[in-house]
């Protein structure tokens, strides 16, 4: 691609991507993901959405590339494989191993990239202020303070359309929600980005995901009151009921918050 990848422009100190170009790239990426997730005969889960995999043509139109980790699946299914991707863009449920890659995890990565485009900073950076280490956490904190504009790339010098920037960042947070069931589909996200639907109302503080601790090989399960922050001790288990035709007991485990 004539202009190379997005990251080379987004973090180039000698050149600056204007806001109209950034906004067009965000919409182009979303359109590509919409096609992969919903508009082809099978669903394609990319698993490695990040600026270095977003290629730009001579007019700075975005094309999603590098399908080395991608998987073809039936619609509404998950990829039965180990976690893959790049740190900072991998959805928390994949990092913790509580869920496989899916369209939900692609949407998470998409949300992180939207925030990168608006803020001009990487998803994880060493900072003296620990609240700023994670891009998602930092922007969500500013969202709760009604101060989203403080996160916008200062190199733009205010030369942007405020409504578009706000929409991009709020949708970015929505897509990067820690709880995968509360993320939008890519179609829902694109509807908001095109101003065809209202902005979502998010909680002022970034929620923490709640996961169920999986069964172990001995058919035992753990509750949040019995688990410790360093792991689950051998003496803090409960025997699971004997398997039967009624599997509803599998749904009665207490969740553990990470």
Backbone as JSON, one array per atom type, in Angstrom:
{
  "sequence": "XXXXXXXXXXXXXXXXXXXXXXXXXXXXXXXXXXXXXXXXXXXXXXXXXXXXXXXXXXXXXXXXXXXXXXXXXXXXXXXXXXXXXXXXXXXXXXXXXXXXXXXXXXXXXXXXXXXXXXXXXXXXXXXXXXXXXXXXXXXXXXXXXXXXXXXXXXXXXXXXXXXXXXXXXXXXXXXXXXXXXXXXXXXXXXXXXXXXXXXXXXXXXXXXXXXXXXXXXXXXXXXXXXXXXXXXXXXXXXXXXXXXXXXXXXXXXXXXXX",
  "N": [[0.85, -1.19, 0.0], [0.51, 2.22, -0.8], [0.89, 4.3, 1.11], [1.78, 2.94, 3.31], [1.57, 1.71, 6.71], [-0.84, 2.55, 9.32], [0.28, 3.14, 11.87], [2.8, 4.21, 11.32], [2.28, 6.74, 10.49], [0.65, 7.83, 12.44], [2.31, 8.03, 14.65], [4.43, 9.51, 13.77], [6.73, 12.0, 14.16], [7.36, 14.01, 12.46], [5.41, 14.41, 10.56], [1.86, 15.01, 10.38], [-1.26, 13.54, 10.85], [-4.24, 14.78, 9.72], [-7.42, 15.66, 11.24], [-9.77, 15.05, 9.58], [-8.69, 12.99, 7.94], [-7.99, 11.07, 9.84], [-10.52, 10.45, 10.9], [-11.79, 9.4, 8.66], [-10.22, 7.13, 8.28], [-10.86, 5.65, 10.56], [-13.59, 5.1, 10.07], [-13.31, 3.61, 7.74], [-11.9, 1.36, 8.65], [-13.83, 0.3, 10.37], [-15.81, -0.37, 8.5], [-14.53, -2.39, 7.07], [-14.31, -4.33, 9.06], [-16.98, -4.81, 9.6], [-17.77, -6.07, 7.23], [-16.22, -8.41, 7.39], [-17.2, -9.62, 9.73], [-20.02, -9.83, 9.43], [-21.04, -9.7, 6.8], [-20.09, -11.49, 4.94], [-20.21, -14.91, 3.72], [-19.19, -16.61, 5.66], [-18.04, -15.99, 9.01], [-15.29, -13.95, 9.71], [-12.81, -13.87, 12.02], [-10.47, -11.66, 12.98], [-8.38, -11.25, 14.9], [-6.04, -9.76, 15.36], [-6.12, -6.9, 15.33], [-4.75, -3.8, 14.88], [-2.85, -0.69, 14.67], [-0.54, -1.13, 13.04], [-1.37, -3.07, 11.31], [-3.19, -1.89, 9.74], [-3.52, -0.75, 6.66], [-2.72, 1.86, 4.32], [-3.88, 3.49, 1.42], [-2.95, 5.48, -1.48], [-4.6, 7.65, -1.11], [-5.05, 7.73, 1.55], [-7.01, 5.96, 2.35], [-8.31, 3.37, 4.37], [-7.26, -0.03, 4.68], [-7.72, -3.21, 5.94], [-5.21, -5.4, 6.92], [-2.9, -8.25, 7.04], [-3.68, -11.21, 7.74], [-2.75, -13.36, 9.13], [-3.3, -14.49, 11.64], [-5.97, -14.84, 11.53], [-9.23, -16.43, 11.61], [-11.66, -18.56, 10.14], [-15.03, -18.9, 10.9], [-18.28, -20.18, 11.81], [-21.1, -18.01, 11.84], [-21.75, -16.2, 14.86], [-20.19, -17.8, 16.49], [-17.33, -18.93, 18.48], [-13.73, -18.79, 18.32], [-12.02, -21.7, 18.65], [-9.28, -21.8, 20.1], [-5.96, -20.99, 21.29], [-5.18, -17.92, 23.05], [-4.33, -15.11, 21.06], [-2.54, -12.43, 19.48], [-1.76, -8.95, 20.04], [-0.22, -7.35, 22.78], [-2.12, -5.13, 24.71], [-4.1, -4.84, 22.89], [-5.54, -7.12, 23.07], [-8.5, -8.66, 24.12], [-9.77, -8.67, 27.5], [-11.01, -11.07, 28.38], [-9.85, -12.97, 26.79], [-7.18, -12.77, 27.48], [-7.25, -13.67, 30.13], [-8.12, -16.18, 29.72], [-10.75, -17.0, 29.97], [-12.52, -17.04, 27.95], [-12.81, -17.73, 24.44], [-11.35, -16.37, 21.4], [-13.38, -14.14, 19.49], [-15.98, -12.41, 17.65], [-16.51, -10.49, 19.51], [-14.06, -10.04, 20.78], [-12.57, -9.01, 18.66], [-13.97, -6.63, 18.3], [-13.31, -5.36, 20.67], [-10.56, -4.82, 20.22], [-10.83, -3.11, 18.04], [-12.08, -0.94, 19.32], [-9.98, -0.02, 20.95], [-8.19, 0.86, 18.99], [-9.68, 2.96, 17.88], [-9.59, 4.79, 20.01], [-6.85, 5.26, 20.04], [-6.51, 6.56, 17.57], [-7.87, 8.95, 18.03], [-6.55, 9.98, 20.27], [-3.82, 9.82, 19.84], [-1.87, 8.24, 21.08], [-0.23, 5.3, 22.36], [-1.72, 2.1, 23.36], [-0.73, 1.1, 25.79], [1.43, 2.62, 28.01], [4.41, 3.56, 29.75], [3.97, 5.41, 32.66], [4.24, 7.97, 35.13], [2.0, 8.6, 36.54], [-0.17, 6.22, 37.43], [-2.76, 5.93, 36.55], [-2.73, 6.64, 33.94], [-1.41, 4.75, 32.5], [-2.77, 2.7, 31.09], [-4.49, 3.2, 28.12], [-7.27, 2.9, 27.68], [-8.31, 2.93, 30.33], [-7.49, 5.47, 31.18], [-8.81, 7.24, 29.38], [-11.44, 6.52, 29.97], [-11.63, 7.37, 32.6], [-11.47, 10.14, 32.23], [-13.8, 10.47, 30.77], [-15.71, 9.98, 32.75], [-15.38, 12.26, 34.2], [-16.41, 14.16, 32.61], [-14.6, 15.24, 30.81], [-13.56, 14.6, 28.3], [-12.3, 15.84, 26.11], [-9.79, 16.46, 26.95], [-8.24, 14.33, 26.38], [-7.73, 14.29, 23.7], [-5.5, 14.21, 20.92], [-2.92, 16.41, 21.31], [-1.44, 17.52, 19.28], [-3.14, 18.14, 17.27], [-4.08, 20.61, 17.82], [-6.62, 21.61, 18.4], [-7.89, 21.56, 15.96], [-10.32, 20.14, 14.86], [-13.46, 18.4, 14.56], [-15.59, 18.66, 17.12], [-17.86, 17.07, 17.81], [-17.48, 14.79, 16.27], [-15.07, 13.8, 17.28], [-15.76, 13.31, 19.97], [-17.74, 11.36, 19.57], [-16.22, 9.31, 18.4], [-14.48, 8.62, 20.5], [-16.22, 7.86, 22.6], [-17.57, 5.7, 21.43], [-15.32, 4.15, 21.1], [-14.67, 3.53, 23.78], [-16.97, 2.13, 24.46], [-16.79, -0.09, 22.75], [-14.47, -1.17, 23.82], [-15.26, -2.15, 26.23], [-14.84, -3.79, 29.34], [-16.44, -6.03, 29.91], [-17.51, -8.47, 27.83], [-20.11, -9.04, 26.93], [-21.39, -6.65, 27.03], [-20.4, -5.11, 25.08], [-20.82, -3.49, 21.89], [-22.11, -4.84, 18.78], [-20.23, -4.85, 15.71], [-21.79, -3.67, 13.78], [-23.65, -2.17, 15.26], [-21.89, -0.35, 16.46], [-20.92, 1.0, 14.2], [-23.24, 2.24, 13.32], [-23.6, 4.24, 15.23], [-21.23, 5.68, 14.85], [-21.69, 6.72, 12.36], [-23.58, 8.51, 12.99], [-26.19, 7.64, 13.0], [-27.46, 6.58, 15.09], [-27.99, 7.09, 18.61], [-25.46, 8.23, 20.95], [-24.05, 5.87, 23.22], [-24.77, 5.59, 26.74], [-22.44, 5.43, 29.1], [-21.11, 3.92, 32.13], [-19.77, 6.08, 34.69], [-17.36, 5.25, 35.8], [-14.87, 2.94, 34.84], [-16.05, -0.3, 34.41], [-15.4, -3.43, 36.12], [-14.7, -6.61, 34.83], [-16.68, -9.57, 35.37], [-16.08, -12.86, 36.01], [-16.74, -16.36, 35.75], [-15.26, -18.83, 37.68], [-13.6, -21.49, 36.21], [-14.41, -25.04, 35.99], [-12.37, -27.6, 37.43], [-10.18, -30.4, 36.61], [-11.05, -32.4, 38.28], [-13.72, -32.15, 38.46], [-14.55, -30.09, 40.17], [-15.54, -26.99, 41.64], [-15.1, -23.49, 42.29], [-15.82, -20.83, 44.56], [-16.21, -17.26, 44.78], [-15.79, -16.43, 47.38], [-14.14, -18.33, 48.39], [-11.88, -18.3, 46.94], [-8.57, -17.01, 46.55], [-6.51, -14.09, 46.11], [-4.1, -14.9, 45.13], [-4.49, -17.29, 43.95], [-6.25, -20.44, 43.96], [-6.67, -22.31, 46.78], [-5.92, -25.74, 47.65], [-7.52, -26.73, 49.65], [-9.83, -25.35, 49.5], [-12.19, -26.06, 48.08], [-15.2, -27.19, 46.5], [-17.12, -30.07, 46.04], [-18.52, -30.85, 42.96], [-21.92, -31.43, 41.96], [-23.03, -34.72, 40.99], [-22.84, -35.58, 37.54], [-25.7, -35.18, 35.49], [-28.79, -35.41, 33.64], [-29.79, -32.94, 33.97], [-28.21, -30.06, 33.61], [-28.15, -27.66, 34.89], [-26.85, -26.97, 37.21], [-24.33, -26.19, 36.49], [-24.51, -23.56, 35.92], [-24.71, -22.28, 38.29], [-22.53, -21.42, 39.66], [-20.69, -19.17, 41.66], [-19.72, -15.89, 40.64], [-16.44, -14.54, 40.02], [-14.67, -11.63, 40.54], [-12.28, -9.97, 38.61]],
  "CA": [[0.0, 0.0, 0.0], [1.36, 3.38, -1.08], [1.2, 5.1, 2.31], [2.25, 2.11, 4.41], [0.61, 1.4, 7.78], [-1.33, 3.67, 10.11], [1.16, 3.5, 12.98], [3.92, 5.0, 10.85], [1.82, 8.12, 10.35], [0.07, 8.27, 13.7], [3.37, 8.32, 15.61], [5.51, 10.19, 13.08], [6.89, 13.34, 14.73], [7.6, 14.99, 11.41], [4.17, 14.64, 9.83], [0.66, 14.94, 11.22], [-2.52, 13.16, 10.22], [-5.31, 15.71, 10.07], [-8.59, 14.99, 11.78], [-10.6, 14.4, 8.55], [-8.07, 11.74, 7.51], [-8.13, 10.11, 10.95], [-11.91, 10.05, 10.99], [-12.05, 8.54, 7.5], [-9.55, 5.85, 8.54], [-11.67, 4.94, 11.56], [-14.79, 4.58, 9.4], [-12.88, 2.58, 6.81], [-11.6, 0.15, 9.43], [-15.1, -0.26, 10.82], [-16.49, -0.97, 7.35], [-13.85, -3.64, 6.78], [-14.65, -5.29, 10.11], [-18.39, -5.15, 9.39], [-17.82, -7.06, 6.15], [-15.65, -9.67, 7.87], [-18.02, -10.22, 10.79], [-21.44, -10.03, 9.18], [-21.53, -9.58, 5.43], [-19.62, -12.58, 4.1], [-20.92, -16.16, 4.01], [-18.69, -17.04, 6.95], [-17.51, -14.91, 9.84], [-13.83, -13.93, 9.81], [-12.3, -13.24, 13.24], [-9.12, -11.24, 12.59], [-7.55, -11.57, 16.08], [-4.84, -8.93, 15.56], [-6.41, -5.56, 14.83], [-3.87, -2.79, 15.47], [-2.46, 0.26, 13.63], [0.46, -1.64, 12.09], [-2.06, -3.94, 10.36], [-4.13, -1.06, 8.98], [-2.75, -0.23, 5.54], [-3.3, 3.07, 3.73], [-3.57, 3.67, 0.0], [-2.42, 6.81, -1.8], [-5.55, 8.67, -0.63], [-5.2, 7.46, 2.98], [-8.14, 5.07, 2.64], [-7.82, 2.26, 5.19], [-7.49, -1.42, 4.33], [-7.26, -4.09, 7.02], [-4.33, -6.42, 6.38], [-2.27, -9.27, 7.88], [-4.66, -12.19, 8.22], [-2.01, -14.54, 9.57], [-3.93, -15.09, 12.82], [-7.42, -14.86, 11.32], [-9.9, -17.73, 11.56], [-13.0, -18.62, 9.59], [-15.95, -19.61, 11.78], [-19.69, -19.92, 11.55], [-21.58, -16.81, 12.52], [-22.1, -16.31, 16.28], [-19.37, -18.81, 17.15], [-16.03, -18.48, 18.96], [-12.59, -19.51, 17.78], [-11.5, -22.63, 19.66], [-7.83, -21.76, 19.99], [-5.32, -20.24, 22.36], [-5.19, -16.48, 22.86], [-3.31, -14.61, 20.16], [-2.7, -11.01, 19.25], [-0.72, -8.05, 20.52], [-0.5, -6.78, 24.09], [-2.79, -3.84, 24.65], [-5.25, -4.95, 22.0], [-6.23, -8.38, 23.33], [-9.61, -8.51, 25.05], [-9.44, -9.25, 28.8], [-11.47, -12.46, 28.54], [-8.88, -13.82, 26.1], [-5.96, -12.74, 28.28], [-7.47, -14.48, 31.31], [-8.47, -17.54, 29.32], [-12.13, -17.36, 30.32], [-13.3, -17.13, 26.71], [-12.0, -17.79, 23.24], [-11.48, -15.23, 20.5], [-14.68, -14.06, 18.83], [-16.23, -11.06, 17.15], [-16.44, -9.6, 20.68], [-12.66, -9.66, 21.03], [-12.21, -8.11, 17.56], [-14.58, -5.32, 18.59], [-12.48, -4.75, 21.72], [-9.37, -4.27, 19.57], [-11.31, -1.98, 17.25], [-12.29, 0.17, 20.24], [-8.67, 0.5, 21.35], [-7.64, 1.6, 17.85], [-10.42, 4.22, 17.8], [-9.03, 5.68, 21.02], [-5.51, 5.63, 19.56], [-6.65, 7.53, 16.49], [-8.29, 10.23, 18.6], [-5.64, 10.46, 21.32], [-2.46, 9.86, 19.36], [-0.94, 7.56, 21.99], [-0.35, 3.85, 22.32], [-2.65, 1.59, 24.38], [-0.05, 0.92, 27.07], [2.64, 3.43, 28.06], [4.89, 3.81, 31.11], [3.62, 6.74, 33.14], [4.35, 8.16, 36.57], [0.62, 8.51, 37.02], [-0.61, 4.88, 37.06], [-4.05, 6.01, 35.89], [-2.52, 6.92, 32.53], [-0.68, 3.65, 31.86], [-3.71, 2.1, 30.13], [-5.23, 4.2, 27.36], [-8.7, 2.75, 27.93], [-8.61, 3.38, 31.69], [-7.27, 6.92, 31.24], [-9.91, 7.92, 28.67], [-12.69, 6.28, 30.7], [-11.59, 8.26, 33.76], [-11.82, 11.48, 31.75], [-15.22, 10.42, 30.41], [-16.47, 10.11, 33.99], [-15.22, 13.64, 34.68], [-16.89, 15.04, 31.53], [-13.42, 15.94, 30.33], [-13.01, 13.78, 27.22], [-11.47, 16.6, 25.19], [-8.42, 16.5, 27.45], [-7.53, 13.16, 25.85], [-7.5, 14.44, 22.26], [-4.11, 14.46, 20.52], [-2.62, 17.85, 21.41], [-0.84, 17.99, 18.03], [-4.2, 18.63, 16.4], [-4.27, 22.03, 18.16], [-8.04, 21.97, 18.36], [-8.4, 21.57, 14.59], [-11.13, 18.94, 14.67], [-14.9, 18.59, 14.82], [-15.76, 18.13, 18.47], [-18.88, 16.02, 17.84], [-16.89, 13.57, 15.69], [-14.08, 13.3, 18.23], [-16.48, 12.74, 21.11], [-18.39, 10.13, 19.12], [-15.19, 8.3, 18.19], [-13.95, 8.16, 21.78], [-17.27, 7.15, 23.36], [-17.73, 4.39, 20.79], [-14.12, 3.4, 21.43], [-14.84, 3.0, 25.14], [-18.07, 1.15, 24.4], [-16.25, -1.31, 22.14], [-13.43, -1.72, 24.69], [-15.86, -2.46, 27.54], [-14.23, -5.01, 29.9], [-17.38, -7.15, 29.86], [-17.75, -8.66, 26.4], [-21.54, -9.05, 26.62], [-21.86, -5.27, 27.0], [-19.85, -4.44, 23.9], [-21.74, -3.52, 20.75], [-21.65, -5.51, 17.56], [-19.6, -3.85, 14.85], [-22.86, -2.93, 13.09], [-24.16, -1.16, 16.2], [-20.86, 0.67, 16.6], [-20.88, 1.8, 12.98], [-24.45, 3.07, 13.27], [-23.34, 5.42, 16.05], [-20.16, 6.45, 14.22], [-22.3, 7.43, 11.23], [-24.62, 9.38, 13.58], [-27.5, 7.07, 12.71], [-27.99, 6.16, 16.39], [-27.49, 7.94, 19.69], [-24.3, 7.77, 21.7], [-24.4, 5.09, 24.41], [-24.47, 6.19, 28.04], [-21.57, 4.5, 29.8], [-20.91, 4.23, 33.55], [-18.69, 7.06, 34.87], [-16.12, 4.56, 36.11], [-14.72, 1.73, 34.03], [-16.45, -1.5, 35.16], [-14.51, -4.58, 36.16], [-15.42, -7.79, 34.34], [-16.97, -10.65, 36.32], [-15.95, -14.14, 35.34], [-16.95, -17.57, 36.52], [-14.07, -19.67, 37.76], [-13.93, -22.74, 35.51], [-14.27, -26.32, 36.66], [-11.06, -28.23, 37.24], [-10.27, -31.76, 36.06], [-11.71, -33.29, 39.24], [-15.13, -31.76, 38.52], [-14.76, -29.25, 41.33], [-15.61, -25.59, 41.27], [-14.72, -22.59, 43.36], [-16.62, -19.64, 44.7], [-15.39, -16.08, 44.99], [-15.46, -16.32, 48.8], [-13.14, -19.33, 48.73], [-10.68, -18.08, 46.15], [-7.68, -15.95, 47.03], [-5.93, -13.31, 45.02], [-2.92, -15.57, 44.59], [-4.88, -18.58, 43.38], [-7.26, -21.17, 44.73], [-6.0, -23.33, 47.58], [-6.46, -27.09, 47.5], [-8.52, -27.02, 50.67], [-10.97, -24.44, 49.36], [-12.97, -26.52, 46.94], [-16.45, -27.88, 46.76], [-17.38, -31.09, 45.04], [-19.66, -30.55, 42.11], [-22.9, -32.51, 41.93], [-22.8, -35.73, 39.98], [-23.45, -35.22, 36.26], [-27.03, -35.72, 35.24], [-29.41, -34.82, 32.47], [-30.01, -31.54, 34.29], [-26.9, -29.42, 33.74], [-28.33, -26.29, 35.36], [-25.92, -26.67, 38.3], [-23.14, -25.55, 35.93], [-24.76, -22.12, 35.85], [-24.94, -21.75, 39.62], [-21.3, -21.05, 40.31], [-20.6, -17.75, 41.98], [-18.71, -15.24, 39.81], [-15.29, -13.96, 40.68], [-14.3, -10.39, 39.87], [-10.86, -9.79, 38.4]],
  "C": [[0.89, 1.25, 0.0], [1.79, 4.14, 0.16], [1.65, 4.26, 3.5], [1.17, 1.88, 5.45], [0.28, 2.63, 8.62], [-0.35, 4.09, 11.19], [2.32, 4.38, 12.55], [3.56, 6.48, 10.68], [1.33, 8.68, 11.69], [1.14, 8.69, 14.69], [4.6, 8.94, 14.96], [5.6, 11.63, 13.58], [7.06, 14.42, 13.67], [6.36, 15.31, 10.59], [2.98, 14.49, 10.77], [-0.55, 14.54, 10.39], [-3.61, 14.12, 10.67], [-6.52, 14.95, 10.58], [-9.48, 14.36, 10.71], [-10.03, 13.08, 8.07], [-8.22, 10.68, 8.59], [-9.56, 9.57, 11.02], [-12.27, 9.1, 9.85], [-11.41, 7.16, 7.68], [-10.35, 5.01, 9.52], [-12.92, 4.33, 10.92], [-14.44, 3.47, 8.43], [-12.56, 1.27, 7.5], [-12.88, -0.51, 9.9], [-15.86, -0.95, 9.7], [-15.86, -2.32, 7.0], [-14.24, -4.71, 7.78], [-16.11, -5.72, 9.99], [-18.53, -6.21, 8.3], [-17.33, -8.42, 6.65], [-16.58, -10.38, 8.85], [-19.41, -10.62, 10.32], [-21.86, -10.16, 7.73], [-20.99, -10.64, 4.48], [-20.32, -13.86, 4.52], [-20.45, -16.82, 5.29], [-18.17, -15.83, 7.71], [-15.98, -15.05, 9.9], [-13.46, -13.18, 11.09], [-10.82, -12.93, 12.98], [-8.08, -11.57, 13.65], [-6.29, -10.71, 16.25], [-5.04, -7.55, 14.95], [-5.57, -4.54, 15.59], [-3.39, -1.87, 14.34], [-1.45, -0.26, 12.62], [-0.14, -2.59, 11.07], [-3.13, -3.2, 9.57], [-3.33, -0.34, 7.9], [-3.5, 0.91, 4.86], [-2.9, 3.2, 2.27], [-3.12, 5.12, -0.24], [-3.31, 7.95, -1.34], [-5.86, 8.52, 0.85], [-6.49, 6.71, 3.31], [-7.61, 3.82, 3.33], [-8.21, 0.9, 4.62], [-6.94, -2.28, 5.45], [-6.44, -5.22, 6.43], [-3.84, -7.39, 7.43], [-3.29, -10.2, 8.52], [-4.0, -13.48, 8.68], [-2.62, -15.24, 10.77], [-5.44, -15.27, 12.65], [-7.96, -16.28, 11.24], [-11.29, -17.58, 10.94], [-13.88, -19.44, 10.53], [-17.37, -19.38, 11.3], [-20.1, -18.68, 12.32], [-22.05, -17.14, 13.94], [-21.36, -17.43, 17.0], [-18.08, -18.17, 17.66], [-14.94, -19.32, 18.32], [-12.02, -20.41, 18.87], [-9.98, -22.75, 19.51], [-7.26, -20.95, 21.14], [-5.35, -18.75, 22.03], [-4.05, -16.06, 21.95], [-3.56, -13.12, 19.95], [-1.53, -10.23, 19.83], [-1.14, -7.41, 21.83], [-1.08, -5.38, 23.95], [-4.03, -3.86, 23.8], [-6.06, -6.21, 22.25], [-7.31, -8.17, 24.38], [-9.3, -9.22, 26.36], [-9.88, -10.7, 28.98], [-10.52, -13.43, 27.83], [-7.57, -13.89, 26.87], [-6.08, -13.69, 29.47], [-7.86, -15.92, 30.98], [-9.87, -17.97, 29.68], [-13.03, -17.45, 29.11], [-12.34, -17.18, 25.54], [-12.19, -16.52, 22.41], [-12.82, -15.3, 19.76], [-14.82, -12.68, 18.22], [-16.17, -10.05, 18.3], [-15.01, -9.13, 20.92], [-12.12, -8.78, 19.9], [-12.75, -6.7, 17.81], [-13.8, -4.6, 19.69], [-11.25, -4.09, 21.09], [-9.71, -3.05, 18.73], [-11.5, -0.75, 18.14], [-10.98, 0.8, 20.68], [-8.07, 1.34, 20.23], [-8.37, 2.93, 17.67], [-9.86, 5.24, 18.79], [-7.63, 6.15, 20.61], [-5.59, 6.72, 18.51], [-7.0, 8.9, 17.05], [-7.23, 10.83, 19.53], [-4.18, 10.54, 20.88], [-1.45, 9.25, 20.32], [-1.24, 6.07, 21.98], [-1.21, 3.33, 23.48], [-2.03, 1.38, 25.75], [1.25, 1.72, 27.02], [3.1, 3.58, 29.5], [4.61, 5.25, 31.52], [3.85, 6.8, 34.65], [2.99, 8.07, 37.22], [0.05, 7.18, 36.53], [-1.95, 4.9, 36.34], [-3.9, 6.21, 34.39], [-1.78, 5.8, 31.79], [-1.53, 3.01, 30.77], [-4.5, 3.2, 29.44], [-6.72, 4.12, 27.66], [-9.07, 3.28, 29.31], [-8.51, 4.9, 31.8], [-8.44, 7.66, 30.58], [-11.22, 7.71, 29.41], [-12.76, 7.17, 31.95], [-11.98, 9.68, 33.36], [-13.29, 11.55, 31.33], [-16.08, 10.62, 31.65], [-16.4, 11.51, 34.57], [-15.77, 14.66, 33.68], [-15.75, 15.87, 30.95], [-12.76, 15.18, 29.19], [-12.04, 14.55, 26.33], [-10.02, 16.71, 25.66], [-7.58, 15.35, 26.9], [-7.18, 13.3, 24.38], [-6.03, 14.77, 21.99], [-3.83, 15.96, 20.48], [-2.02, 18.39, 20.11], [-1.88, 18.5, 17.05], [-4.51, 20.1, 16.66], [-5.72, 22.49, 18.03], [-8.65, 21.98, 16.98], [-9.13, 20.26, 14.31], [-12.59, 19.29, 14.94], [-15.2, 17.89, 16.14], [-16.74, 16.97, 18.52], [-18.32, 14.7, 17.3], [-15.88, 12.95, 16.65], [-14.76, 12.63, 19.42], [-17.13, 11.42, 20.75], [-17.37, 9.01, 18.99], [-14.7, 7.74, 19.52], [-14.99, 7.41, 22.61], [-17.52, 5.78, 22.75], [-16.51, 3.52, 21.06], [-14.21, 2.77, 22.8], [-15.9, 1.91, 25.17], [-17.55, -0.18, 23.84], [-15.22, -1.99, 23.05], [-13.96, -2.0, 26.1], [-15.25, -3.76, 28.07], [-15.12, -6.24, 29.84], [-17.84, -7.35, 28.42], [-19.24, -8.61, 26.02], [-22.13, -7.64, 26.53], [-21.21, -4.46, 25.88], [-20.88, -4.46, 22.78], [-21.24, -4.49, 19.69], [-20.99, -4.45, 16.7], [-20.66, -3.06, 14.09], [-23.44, -1.85, 14.0], [-23.17, -0.01, 16.36], [-20.83, 1.59, 15.38], [-22.11, 2.7, 12.84], [-24.25, 4.36, 14.07], [-22.27, 6.29, 15.4], [-20.66, 7.24, 13.01], [-23.43, 8.35, 11.68], [-26.02, 8.94, 13.16], [-28.18, 6.56, 13.98], [-27.34, 7.03, 17.46], [-26.25, 7.35, 20.35], [-24.76, 6.93, 22.9], [-24.07, 5.88, 25.68], [-23.69, 5.14, 28.84], [-21.46, 4.85, 31.27], [-19.73, 5.18, 33.71], [-17.34, 6.44, 35.22], [-16.05, 3.27, 35.3], [-15.08, 0.5, 34.85], [-15.34, -2.55, 35.15], [-15.29, -5.81, 35.69], [-15.61, -8.82, 35.44], [-16.93, -11.96, 35.56], [-16.24, -15.28, 36.3], [-15.68, -18.39, 36.51], [-14.39, -21.03, 37.17], [-13.77, -23.97, 36.4], [-12.86, -26.85, 36.46], [-11.26, -29.66, 36.77], [-11.01, -32.72, 36.99], [-13.19, -32.94, 39.41], [-15.43, -31.03, 39.81], [-14.86, -27.8, 40.87], [-15.38, -24.75, 42.52], [-15.66, -21.4, 43.4], [-15.72, -18.47, 45.02], [-14.97, -15.94, 46.46], [-14.36, -17.28, 49.21], [-11.83, -19.12, 47.99], [-9.85, -16.96, 46.76], [-7.07, -15.25, 45.85], [-4.73, -13.99, 44.41], [-3.24, -16.92, 43.97], [-5.92, -19.22, 44.27], [-6.56, -22.31, 45.47], [-6.68, -24.68, 47.43], [-7.57, -27.38, 48.49], [-9.74, -26.11, 50.57], [-11.78, -24.8, 48.13], [-14.28, -27.14, 47.42], [-16.64, -28.92, 45.68], [-18.62, -30.72, 44.26], [-20.64, -31.71, 42.16], [-22.58, -33.5, 40.82], [-23.48, -35.31, 38.68], [-24.79, -35.89, 36.1], [-27.59, -35.06, 34.0], [-29.69, -33.35, 32.69], [-28.66, -30.89, 34.55], [-27.0, -28.01, 34.3], [-27.37, -25.94, 36.49], [-24.65, -25.99, 37.79], [-23.28, -24.04, 35.92], [-24.86, -21.47, 37.22], [-23.65, -21.42, 40.37], [-21.27, -19.56, 40.56], [-19.5, -17.12, 41.13], [-17.56, -14.71, 40.65], [-14.87, -12.72, 39.88], [-12.78, -10.28, 39.79], [-10.57, -8.29, 38.25]]
}
